[in-house]
């Protein structure tokens, strides 16, 4: 939400936006807003990688008394594999609201400060050795329903 679509890695079709605003201690890879994407990206050696196989995000109204429910998808599934080897996927939950500053021109049509909650199936990879790697991940909500899939050609340098 903090990035307009013009530089948002989730909207990116090639991977050229993957390095924008990455923190120094981890590398986040983007999924999709639905459907499949194939990307290439270069990641500095020494960084763990963290990415969603399937996740939900929900803006919550400001309230002193209300406790909005956490978005969850019990019927969702996720999968990931690195160089043909399956990776463990785990549930990640933000039960407490967090603040996001939504950029104009962003994917949800919201601008300004927003409180949100999130739920998802995520995967992490410890630092990969230098070289080329193939990462594939995705998930779906209800068989035949909404699905996502990302295929990355990674170069660790």
Residue frames as qw, qx, qy, qz and C-alpha x, y, z in Angstrom:
[[0.000, 0.883, 0.470, 0.000, 0.00, 0.00, 0.00],
 [0.332, -0.770, 0.070, 0.541, 2.93, 2.34, 0.56],
 [0.267, -0.261, 0.582, 0.722, 3.93, 2.19, -3.11],
 [0.579, 0.492, 0.007, -0.650, 1.94, 3.43, -6.09],
 [0.908, 0.264, 0.323, -0.045, 1.27, 0.87, -8.82],
 [0.527, 0.810, -0.256, 0.037, 3.97, 2.45, -11.02],
 [0.246, 0.596, -0.712, 0.277, 6.68, 1.12, -8.68],
 [0.743, -0.316, 0.397, -0.436, 4.87, -1.60, -6.75],
 [0.004, 0.382, -0.912, -0.148, 6.67, -4.98, -6.87],
 [0.495, 0.223, 0.792, -0.278, 3.36, -6.86, -6.57],
 [0.590, 0.700, 0.172, -0.363, 2.15, -5.31, -9.86],
 [0.026, 0.687, -0.627, -0.367, 5.57, -5.75, -11.53],
 [0.930, 0.288, 0.014, -0.228, 5.56, -8.31, -14.36],
 [0.706, 0.560, -0.388, 0.192, 9.35, -8.73, -14.74],
 [0.801, -0.389, -0.231, 0.391, 11.05, -8.35, -11.35],
 [0.428, 0.492, -0.062, 0.756, 12.71, -5.02, -12.20],
 [0.300, -0.709, 0.060, -0.636, 11.02, -3.40, -9.16],
 [0.839, -0.308, -0.441, 0.086, 12.03, -6.13, -6.69],
 [0.603, -0.009, -0.358, 0.712, 14.84, -4.10, -5.09],
 [0.089, -0.621, -0.066, -0.776, 12.86, -0.94, -4.30],
 [0.437, -0.603, 0.247, -0.620, 12.90, 0.03, -0.60],
 [0.856, -0.115, -0.498, 0.078, 14.26, -3.33, 0.64],
 [0.533, -0.813, 0.207, -0.108, 15.41, -3.29, 4.28],
 [0.197, 0.702, -0.680, 0.072, 19.02, -4.19, 5.10],
 [0.357, -0.341, 0.820, -0.290, 18.26, -7.34, 7.11],
 [0.558, 0.253, 0.786, -0.083, 15.82, -9.33, 4.92],
 [0.114, 0.144, -0.554, -0.812, 14.70, -9.46, 1.28],
 [0.541, 0.359, 0.566, -0.508, 10.96, -9.48, 0.62],
 [0.051, 0.032, 0.775, 0.629, 9.68, -11.07, -2.57],
 [0.485, 0.177, 0.125, -0.847, 6.27, -10.08, -3.89],
 [0.419, 0.279, 0.864, 0.003, 3.43, -12.38, -4.78],
 [0.016, -0.248, -0.545, -0.801, 0.57, -11.28, -7.03],
 [0.411, 0.082, 0.310, -0.854, -2.89, -9.77, -6.66],
 [0.803, 0.264, 0.425, -0.324, -4.18, -12.83, -8.51],
 [0.802, 0.586, -0.100, -0.057, -2.99, -15.09, -11.30],
 [0.886, -0.127, 0.140, 0.423, 0.54, -15.97, -12.35],
 [0.165, 0.956, -0.239, -0.047, 3.72, -13.97, -12.86],
 [0.897, 0.039, -0.012, 0.440, 7.30, -14.81, -13.89],
 [0.065, -0.984, 0.157, -0.057, 10.08, -12.56, -12.61],
 [0.779, 0.197, -0.283, 0.523, 13.86, -12.32, -12.43],
 [0.260, -0.936, 0.083, -0.223, 15.70, -10.61, -9.62],
 [0.588, 0.350, -0.513, 0.518, 19.14, -10.20, -8.10],
 [0.641, -0.745, -0.108, -0.150, 19.49, -10.50, -4.31],
 [0.099, 0.742, -0.586, 0.310, 22.59, -9.63, -2.29],
 [0.703, -0.020, -0.684, 0.196, 24.27, -12.62, -0.64],
 [0.221, 0.041, -0.626, 0.747, 23.77, -12.68, 3.12],
 [0.427, -0.072, 0.136, -0.891, 20.06, -11.85, 3.21],
 [0.275, 0.248, 0.914, -0.163, 17.29, -14.19, 4.27],
 [0.225, -0.114, -0.522, -0.815, 14.30, -14.14, 1.91],
 [0.229, 0.314, 0.747, -0.539, 10.66, -13.84, 3.07],
 [0.260, 0.022, -0.512, -0.818, 7.57, -14.12, 0.85],
 [0.609, 0.107, 0.458, -0.639, 3.82, -14.83, 0.91],
 [0.111, 0.078, 0.930, 0.341, 2.42, -17.95, -0.69],
 [0.202, -0.618, -0.616, -0.444, -1.09, -16.64, 0.04],
 [0.229, -0.240, -0.505, 0.797, -2.12, -13.70, 2.19],
 [0.082, -0.786, -0.544, -0.281, -4.97, -11.36, 3.08],
 [0.235, -0.017, -0.232, 0.944, -4.85, -7.73, 4.09],
 [0.142, -0.738, -0.628, -0.203, -7.71, -5.74, 5.53],
 [0.050, 0.380, -0.170, 0.908, -7.97, -2.05, 6.31],
 [0.338, -0.528, -0.743, 0.237, -9.71, -1.56, 9.65],
 [0.084, -0.836, -0.213, -0.499, -11.68, 1.50, 10.76],
 [0.179, 0.296, -0.521, 0.780, -10.29, 3.74, 13.48],
 [0.628, -0.566, -0.345, -0.408, -12.23, 3.05, 16.67],
 [0.156, -0.549, 0.615, -0.544, -11.63, 3.35, 20.37],
 [0.655, -0.170, 0.555, -0.485, -13.97, 0.50, 21.20],
 [0.904, 0.317, -0.038, -0.284, -14.37, -1.76, 18.19],
 [0.431, -0.453, 0.749, 0.217, -12.14, -4.76, 17.61],
 [0.698, 0.458, -0.289, -0.468, -12.37, -5.64, 13.93],
 [0.941, -0.086, 0.327, -0.007, -12.04, -9.30, 13.17],
 [0.283, -0.533, 0.661, 0.445, -8.87, -10.64, 11.70],
 [0.730, 0.451, -0.269, -0.438, -9.08, -11.59, 8.02],
 [0.428, -0.322, 0.842, 0.056, -8.46, -15.32, 7.68],
 [0.706, 0.326, -0.389, -0.494, -8.96, -17.93, 4.99],
 [0.649, -0.321, 0.668, -0.173, -9.13, -21.36, 6.64],
 [0.874, 0.348, 0.337, -0.036, -9.72, -23.01, 3.25],
 [0.359, 0.861, -0.351, -0.083, -6.57, -21.43, 1.76],
 [0.924, -0.158, 0.186, 0.295, -3.50, -23.44, 0.91],
 [0.147, 0.915, -0.348, -0.143, 0.04, -22.46, 0.03],
 [0.944, 0.013, 0.171, 0.281, 3.11, -24.10, -1.46],
 [0.100, 0.914, -0.370, -0.135, 6.71, -23.19, -2.25],
 [0.943, -0.031, 0.176, 0.282, 9.73, -24.90, -3.74],
 [0.038, -0.878, 0.403, 0.254, 13.34, -23.90, -4.24],
 [0.170, 0.523, -0.793, -0.262, 15.31, -25.60, -7.02],
 [0.647, -0.003, -0.678, -0.349, 12.67, -28.34, -7.13],
 [0.365, -0.116, -0.820, 0.425, 12.69, -29.02, -3.36],
 [0.354, -0.743, -0.468, -0.322, 9.51, -28.27, -1.35],
 [0.162, 0.299, -0.434, 0.834, 9.80, -25.63, 1.39],
 [0.189, -0.493, -0.775, 0.347, 7.81, -25.42, 4.63],
 [0.121, -0.525, -0.250, -0.804, 5.00, -22.85, 4.68],
 [0.260, -0.328, -0.719, 0.554, 3.72, -21.37, 7.93],
 [0.106, -0.836, -0.489, -0.226, 0.83, -19.23, 9.05],
 [0.314, -0.001, -0.227, 0.922, 1.71, -15.62, 9.94],
 [0.184, -0.771, -0.590, -0.152, -0.88, -13.51, 11.76],
 [0.132, 0.226, -0.219, 0.940, -0.96, -9.83, 12.72],
 [0.264, -0.601, -0.751, 0.075, -3.61, -9.91, 15.43],
 [0.184, -0.706, -0.230, 0.645, -2.84, -6.34, 16.45],
 [0.455, 0.859, 0.223, 0.074, -3.54, -3.56, 13.93],
 [0.556, -0.272, 0.186, 0.763, -0.56, -1.84, 12.34],
 [0.228, 0.840, 0.109, -0.479, -0.38, 1.51, 10.56],
 [0.591, 0.188, 0.517, 0.589, 0.34, 1.90, 6.87],
 [0.151, 0.650, -0.031, -0.744, 0.63, 5.08, 4.83],
 [0.648, 0.426, 0.611, 0.162, -1.10, 4.29, 1.56],
 [0.209, -0.289, 0.363, 0.861, 0.35, 6.02, -1.49],
 [0.543, 0.570, 0.091, -0.610, -1.82, 7.75, -4.05],
 [0.596, 0.512, -0.505, -0.358, -2.20, 5.58, -7.13],
 [0.213, -0.334, 0.902, -0.171, -1.83, 2.39, -5.10],
 [0.196, -0.040, -0.930, -0.309, -3.46, -0.97, -5.67],
 [0.097, -0.455, -0.850, 0.246, -6.40, -0.56, -3.28],
 [0.010, -0.668, -0.389, -0.635, -7.52, 2.98, -4.15],
 [0.523, -0.795, -0.272, 0.144, -6.89, 4.15, -0.58],
 [0.428, 0.571, -0.213, 0.667, -4.67, 7.14, 0.22],
 [0.283, -0.708, 0.272, -0.587, -3.28, 8.30, 3.56],
 [0.088, -0.335, 0.844, -0.409, -2.85, 6.65, 6.94],
 [0.797, -0.122, -0.381, -0.453, -4.63, 3.35, 7.38],
 [0.473, -0.382, 0.736, -0.297, -4.85, 0.83, 10.19],
 [0.739, 0.252, -0.507, -0.365, -4.74, -2.74, 8.97],
 [0.705, -0.320, 0.616, -0.144, -4.57, -6.38, 9.96],
 [0.536, 0.488, -0.608, -0.325, -3.12, -9.24, 7.94],
 [0.815, -0.172, 0.537, -0.131, -3.14, -13.02, 7.78],
 [0.620, 0.611, -0.407, -0.276, -1.22, -15.28, 5.48],
 [0.959, -0.090, 0.199, 0.183, 0.77, -18.35, 4.61],
 [0.154, 0.917, -0.366, -0.041, 4.42, -17.34, 4.34],
 [0.955, 0.046, -0.041, 0.291, 7.78, -18.91, 3.72],
 [0.134, -0.921, 0.351, 0.099, 11.33, -17.95, 4.62],
 [0.905, 0.279, -0.136, 0.292, 14.66, -19.05, 3.23],
 [0.560, -0.686, 0.164, 0.435, 17.95, -18.56, 5.01],
 [0.073, 0.780, -0.416, -0.461, 20.76, -16.97, 3.07],
 [0.918, 0.362, 0.161, 0.004, 21.22, -18.74, -0.28],
 [0.630, -0.312, 0.380, 0.602, 24.68, -19.46, -1.71],
 [0.172, 0.617, -0.293, -0.710, 25.81, -17.24, -4.59],
 [0.138, -0.008, 0.884, 0.447, 24.57, -18.36, -7.99],
 [0.454, -0.074, -0.388, -0.799, 21.31, -18.99, -9.82],
 [0.162, 0.153, 0.898, -0.379, 18.24, -20.44, -8.12],
 [0.325, -0.296, -0.584, -0.683, 14.64, -21.12, -9.14],
 [0.116, 0.163, 0.706, -0.680, 11.89, -20.26, -6.65],
 [0.333, -0.308, -0.619, -0.642, 8.23, -21.01, -7.23],
 [0.005, -0.217, -0.762, 0.611, 5.39, -20.27, -4.80],
 [0.350, -0.229, -0.358, -0.835, 1.68, -19.70, -4.67],
 [0.141, 0.177, 0.845, -0.484, -1.60, -20.64, -3.14],
 [0.272, -0.320, -0.592, -0.687, -5.33, -20.73, -3.58],
 [0.341, 0.030, 0.543, -0.767, -8.53, -20.06, -1.74],
 [0.748, 0.274, 0.451, -0.403, -11.07, -22.78, -2.30],
 [0.485, -0.031, 0.746, 0.455, -10.28, -25.19, -5.13],
 [0.307, 0.534, 0.629, 0.474, -11.02, -23.56, -8.46],
 [0.099, -0.939, -0.307, 0.118, -11.42, -20.14, -6.85],
 [0.090, 0.965, -0.241, 0.056, -8.94, -17.31, -6.35],
 [0.914, -0.147, 0.086, 0.369, -5.29, -18.33, -6.84],
 [0.055, 0.939, -0.323, -0.103, -1.81, -16.80, -7.05],
 [0.927, -0.036, 0.165, 0.335, 1.50, -18.11, -8.37],
 [0.090, 0.934, -0.324, -0.120, 4.94, -16.48, -8.68],
 [0.934, 0.105, 0.083, 0.332, 7.95, -17.97, -10.41],
 [0.097, -0.951, 0.263, 0.131, 11.32, -16.31, -9.77],
 [0.820, 0.320, -0.180, 0.439, 14.70, -16.74, -11.41],
 [0.437, -0.893, 0.077, 0.080, 16.99, -15.58, -8.58],
 [0.670, 0.462, -0.307, 0.493, 20.59, -14.53, -8.89],
 [0.622, -0.763, -0.062, 0.165, 22.41, -14.33, -5.55],
 [0.577, 0.618, -0.181, 0.503, 25.47, -12.05, -5.74]]
